[in-house]
Amino acid sequence: MEYINQFLAMVDGAKLLTILVLIVVDLLAGVIVAVKEGTFQLSKIADFLNTSVLYYLGGYLVLGVAATAEPQIGAPVVFAAWSLLGVTMIGSIFAKLKKLGLPIPDKMT
């Protein structure tokens, strides 16, 4: 039970929720862009969820398990991974918003 509590403290529910919200926003932005461009395919949603949810969220959770099992990895590495995931997802969202015509600077996509 101690390891479960350590794991939950390491990955933090707010961080998990942030990743999930960014994935949903990225998904919705992608669907809107695809509909606008006339390239929407329902099967692409499964591909997106497979890559985003499995790789991003799964990788973050695996890192949390590793940090719990090996305390030397610790909170700074988990926080850095969470930060990189957030920046990656935000960049993807900005790229899609730029395709919709919003004035997003190139440096942010």
Contacts in CASP RR format, 6 or more apart in sequence:
PFRMAT RR
TARGET T0000
AUTHOR 0000-0000-0000
METHOD contacts of the structure
MODEL  1
MEYINQFLAMVDGAKLLTILVLIVVDLLAGVIVAVKEGTFQLSKIADFLN
TSVLYYLGGYLVLGVAATAEPQIGAPVVFAAWSLLGVTMIGSIFAKLKKL
GLPIPDKMT
3 68 0 8 1.000
3 69 0 8 1.000
6 68 0 8 1.000
7 64 0 8 1.000
7 65 0 8 1.000
7 68 0 8 1.000
10 64 0 8 1.000
10 67 0 8 1.000
10 68 0 8 1.000
10 74 0 8 1.000
10 75 0 8 1.000
10 78 0 8 1.000
11 60 0 8 1.000
11 61 0 8 1.000
11 64 0 8 1.000
11 78 0 8 1.000
12 82 0 8 1.000
15 60 0 8 1.000
15 82 0 8 1.000
16 57 0 8 1.000
16 60 0 8 1.000
18 82 0 8 1.000
18 86 0 8 1.000
19 56 0 8 1.000
19 57 0 8 1.000
19 60 0 8 1.000
19 82 0 8 1.000
19 85 0 8 1.000
19 86 0 8 1.000
19 89 0 8 1.000
20 57 0 8 1.000
22 85 0 8 1.000
22 86 0 8 1.000
22 89 0 8 1.000
22 90 0 8 1.000
22 93 0 8 1.000
23 49 0 8 1.000
23 52 0 8 1.000
23 53 0 8 1.000
23 56 0 8 1.000
23 57 0 8 1.000
23 89 0 8 1.000
25 89 0 8 1.000
25 93 0 8 1.000
26 48 0 8 1.000
26 52 0 8 1.000
26 89 0 8 1.000
26 92 0 8 1.000
26 93 0 8 1.000
26 96 0 8 1.000
27 45 0 8 1.000
27 48 0 8 1.000
27 49 0 8 1.000
27 52 0 8 1.000
29 93 0 8 1.000
29 96 0 8 1.000
29 97 0 8 1.000
29 100 0 8 1.000
30 48 0 8 1.000
30 96 0 8 1.000
31 40 0 8 1.000
31 45 0 8 1.000
32 96 0 8 1.000
32 100 0 8 1.000
33 96 0 8 1.000
33 99 0 8 1.000
33 100 0 8 1.000
34 40 0 8 1.000
34 41 0 8 1.000
34 44 0 8 1.000
36 99 0 8 1.000
36 100 0 8 1.000
37 99 0 8 1.000
52 89 0 8 1.000
56 85 0 8 1.000
56 88 0 8 1.000
56 89 0 8 1.000
59 81 0 8 1.000
60 78 0 8 1.000
60 81 0 8 1.000
60 82 0 8 1.000
60 85 0 8 1.000
63 73 0 8 1.000
63 77 0 8 1.000
63 78 0 8 1.000
63 81 0 8 1.000
64 78 0 8 1.000
66 73 0 8 1.000
67 73 0 8 1.000
67 74 0 8 1.000
67 75 0 8 1.000
67 77 0 8 1.000
67 78 0 8 1.000
91 108 0 8 1.000
91 109 0 8 1.000
94 104 0 8 1.000
94 108 0 8 1.000
94 109 0 8 1.000
95 104 0 8 1.000
95 109 0 8 1.000
97 104 0 8 1.000
98 104 0 8 1.000
98 109 0 8 1.000
END
